[in-house]
């Protein structure tokens, strides 16, 4: 589309002023929230200029490799638990990040700040209260119940111009006591061009993993942490094997977060999973694959994906597996219930109940017709999560917060610290 530089410094697209947004992430570790952010950036329309602010590291480099602007800001690893030492230190972290966000927002003349997590949202909300631009906070996790979480929700709710949530479940959890700001549920985007079963040779992937074409293979894909429920999957596999099915389980992922502020000791949890496999006598039937870079290939090689989380805010791997025509059995608590029609496009099972998971797994593995039906239904449902739909909804939220394009231009004209061009 034809574009020209307007007098106020922004790009004009077909008469509509471009939106400049500073997208803030509290960490450079790439997990589900960061994958969703990269998908959002990949689909941004030409009338949105996005700059990412995050600590230097994996995400920072991923953004730069895509030819986009990344700027460093201090990281935030604050705990959501009240503590006589950690809480004051967390406040210092938030304040330092908030000041850095306000400075960067002024430097690039950002129209608004999009915080990609609750922790980033706290810092961005501080920046907004210190005179920064309006803030949109993206909530991608369910906060643990407690006084600290209540304070966080109230602070963000009283400051953010809008809260986005990755599912209706997450939205209800964040706004359960009523917030003054608006909460919109927008499912996370998935690159359906990449997650296409026609682009993966499952037999070749299985051969690379040392698996036969007829081997019954289950899989869990996600960070290693107790709430993801890998222990439930291991317990279910043991029960399935005792009942006569020669199935195997692949566990892909690693402990992503291991700092002092992390809710669980994820490294110790991995060790406990490895010990559990030995105690159950299934060492030859469970494989820990570590972090995988080509998740679509792994999903295409599975007979069934398991998502046994205690509580799943959205369920990215659910959509990815459905797109790859891999049947899914997922937790009934959280976002997967908004994706899966139980018994048709997948199965929903209560978490922490290995015996129920074993029943569901066994029934699915024994019925090739049911799996075939779920593949077709799941593939059809996955189209709802195409990247373009998500990006369109997020950009609409930006423009709703900002009012109208003419307001943006007038703001820029009166801002003396704006740069004419973003530094690439």
N, C-alpha and C positions, 0 to 999 in steps of 0.2 A: 504494500500500500504506500502511496506517496506520502512523504513526511517532510516537515520543515521545522526549523528551529524558531520558536515563537519569541516575541520580544521579552517575555517574562522568563525565558530560559528553558522552558519545557519543550518537548516535542509535540507537534500538533499532527494528529492522524485523522484525516478526513474531517477536519473542523473540531475534533474532540481532543481536549488537552490530555497529555499523557500523565499518568499517575506515577509518582516516584515513591517507592516503598522500601524501607529499611527492614529486612527480615532478620530477626535476632534468634540465635540458638545458644543455649547455655553451655553446650559441650561440643567438642569436635568428634566424639565417638559416634560412629554411624550405627544406629539401630532403626527400629521401625519408624519413629518420628522423623528421623533424618532422611530415610528413604522416601517418605511421603513428601518432604520438603524438596528433595531433588526432582521428584516427579512433577511437583508444582512448578518449579523453575523451568523444567523442560517444556512445559506447555504454556508458559506465559505469553499472552498476546503482545503485539508490537506496541500497544499503547500503555504498557506497564513497564517501567524501568525498575528493576529489582537489584538491590545490593544486599549481600549477606554479611552480617556481623556475627562472628563466632570466634572461639579460641583457635589458635593455629593448631593444625593437626589433620586428621583424616578428612573431615567434612570440609574444612577450609581448602584443602588441596583438590577435593572433588569438585567444588564450586569453580575454582580457578581453571581446572582442566576443561570445564565446559565453556570457557571463554567469558565467564561472568566475573563481576567484581566481588571480592571478598575482603573484608576489613577485620583486623583482629580486635577482640574485646576480651576482658578478663572472664575466665570461666566461673561457673557457679556449681558447686557440688553440695550445697547446703541441705541438711536433713530437714524433714518435715516433722520432726519430734522436738518438743521443747526440752532444752538442756541448758544448765547454768553456764557452760562454756561454749558449746557449739552454737547456741542460738545467737549470742552477741556477735560471734565471728561470722555467722551467716548474714546478719544484718549489715556488717561491714562489707562483705562480698557484694550484697545486693546494691548497697549505696555506691560502691566503686563502679560496678557495672552500669548502674543507672546513669551516673555522670558520664561514662564513656558513651553510652547510647545517645544521650542528649547531645553530646559534642558531635558525634558522627551524623546524627539526624540533621543538625544545623549545617554541617560541612557539605553534605550532599543535597541540602534543601529538600529533605524528605517530606512528603505530604502526610504520611502516617507510618507507624511502626507496626510490623506484624511479628509478634512474639510466638515462636514455634513450640513453646512448652510452658508449663506453669512457672518453672523457675525463671525462664526468660521473661515471662509475663510480669513477675514481681519486679524485676529490674526495669522493664519497659514502663510499667505503671509508675515507678518512682521517677523515671525520666519525664513522663508526661506531667506529673505533679510539679516538677521543677521547671516547667515551661516548654517541654518537648511537644512534638505533634501528637495527635490522637493515637490511641493504641488499640489494636485488635489482638486479642490473646487466644491462641489455639490450645485447647485442652485435649490432650491425647491419652491421658491416664486418669484413673480414678484415685483421688487422694485418700489416704488412710483416714479413718475416723479419729477425731481427737481435737483438742483445743487449738493446736497449731494450724491444722487444716481449716478449721472454721475461720481463724483470723486471716489466712491466706485468701480464702474464697471471698470473704467480706471486703478485703482490701482491693483485690482485683475487680470484684463486682461493683465497687463504688468508684473505680477509676477508669477501667477500660471502656472504650466506646462501644465495643461489641465483643462477645466471647463466641468463638467457633469451637465446636466439639466434633470428634470423629465418628460419633454415633449418638443416637437418641439416648442410649443407656448412659454414656459419659455425660451428656447434657443434663440428664435428670440427677445424676450423682453430684455434679458440680453445683447445680442450682437447687438442691433439695430443700433448702431453708428459705428459698426466695431471694433473688438478687435484683438490684435496681437496674442492671444492664441487661440487654437482650442477649439470648443464647440461641445460636443457630447450629443445627446438626448438619454437617457436610461430610459424607463418607470419604475416606482417603482414596487417592487415585491409584490406579494400577495400569502399567504399560501393557495393554492387551496385545500389542504387536510382538513384544518380547515373550509374553506368556501365551504362546501359541503352540499347541501340540504338533502341528504340522512341521514345526521348525526343529523338533527334537527327535533324535533316533533313540528311543528308550532302550532298545536291545544293546546298542553301543554303550550307553551310560551304565547299564547293568553289567556289561562285560568288564568295563573299567573298574567297577566296584567288586568284581569277583562274584557276581550273582547270576544264577541261571535264569533263562527266560521263563521257566515255570515256577521259580521260587516265589512264595507269598511274602511280599515285603511291605511292612508298615514303616511309617516315618513320622518324626517330630522335628519341626524346623523352628528355631527361635533361640533367643538368648538363654543361657543356662542360669536359671534362678528358680527358687522354690515355687513361686506363684505360676510359673509356666507348666508345672505339673508333669515334668518328665518322669518322676517317680511313679505316677499313676500309669503311664504308658508301659513302663517296665513291669509293673505288677500285672497289668492286663496281659502282656505278652506271655508271662510265666503261666497264667491261668489258661490261656489259649493253647499253649503247647501241651499242658497237662491233659487237655481235652482232645488231644490227638491231631492238631494241625501243626504242620512243620513250617511255622512262620518265623520271620526274622524282623528285627527292629533296627532302623537307622536313626541316630540322634545327631542332628546337625545344629551347630551353634557352639558358643563359648561363653564363659562368664564375662559379660560386657562391662559391668560396673563392680568395682571392688574397693572403693574408697571408704573412709571411716563413716561417711554420712549415708552410705548405702543401707537400705532397710535390711537386707539379708547378707549373710556371708556366702556369696555365690561360689567362690573357689572351694570352700568347704563342702558346699552342696554338690558340686561336681564329684568330689572325692566320695561323698556318701552314695551317689548314684553308681559309681564304679564298684563300690563295696557291695551294694545291693544286688548288682548283677552277679557277682561272685557267690553271694550267699544263696541266691535262688538257683544256682547251678545252670545259668544260661549264658555263660561267658562267650560261647561260640555262636550265639544267636543275637547278640546286641553289639552294635558297632557305634562308637563315638567318632564322628567324622570331623569334629571341630568346625571352624567357620568355613562356609562354602560361598564361593563367589558367583556361581552359576546356579542359583536356586531353581530356576525354571527347568533345568535339565534334571535335577534331583527329583523334583515334584513329578515330572513326566515318567520317571522310572519306578514310582511307587504304585502299589495296588490300592493303598488307603493312606491318607494323611490323618494323623491324630492331632487334635488341638485341645489338650486336656487341662487348660489353664483354670485356676481357681476362679478367676474373674478376668475376662478378656475385653478391654475397652472397645476394640474394633474387630480385629481378626484379619490382618492383611494376608496372612498365608492361606486363610480360608478362600478368599477371592482368587488368589494366585493359583491355588490347586484346582478350583472349579474351572478357571480359564484353561488350565492344562488338561481338563477332563479326567482329573483324579478324584475319586470319591472322598468325601470328608466326613469324619466323625469329630464333632467339636463340643466344647463346653456349652451347657445351656445357660450359663451366667454371663451376660454381657452382650457385646455386639454381634457375635455369630448368630444369635436368635433373630437378628434383623436381616441377616443375609440368607440363612438356610431355611427352607421349608422342610420341617422334620419329616423324614420318610420319603421325600420326593427328590429334593436336590442335595440331600445329605442327612446326617443324623445328629441330633442334639442329645447329650447325655450329661447328667449331673456330675460336677467335678468331685475328685477325691473318693471315687467309688470304683476301684479297679475291677470288681466283679461285674458291675454293670457295663463297664467299658469292654471287658472280655466278652460278654454276651453280644454286644453290638458288633464288635470286630468279627467274632465267629460267624454270626448270621450273615454279615456282608461278604466275608471271604468264601462262604459256602454257596453263595448265590451269584453266579456270573450275570444273570439277567438283571438282578437288582443293581449291581454295579454299573451295568450298561445303561440302565434307565437313569441312574444318578449322574452319570457322565453327561448325558444329553441335557438333562434339566439344569445341572450346574453350569455348563457352558453357556446356556441361554441366560441364566441369572447374572453371570459375571459381567455382561455388557452394561449393567447399571453403574459399574464402577470405572468406566473408561475415563482416562485422564482428562479429556476435553470437558466432560461434564463437571468434574470437580473444580478445574481451573475456572471455568465460567462462573460457578457459584461463589468461589472465593473472590474473584474480581468484582462481582456484583456487590459483595459485602464491603469491599474497599470503597466502591463508589457510593454506596448507601451511607457509609460513615462520613465520607467527605462531602456529601450533599450533591453537588453538581459540578461539572467541569469548570464552569466559569468562576466558582468560588476558589478553585485551585489556582487559577491564574492570578487572581487578585491577591492571594496569600503570597505568591512568589514575588510579585511586584514590590510588596512592602517588606520583603526580607532581604536585608543588606548582606548577609553572610553566605548567600547561595553561590555555589560554583556554577559556571555556565555549562560545564561538561563534567560527567562522571569520569574519574580516573580509572582507566581500564588496566 
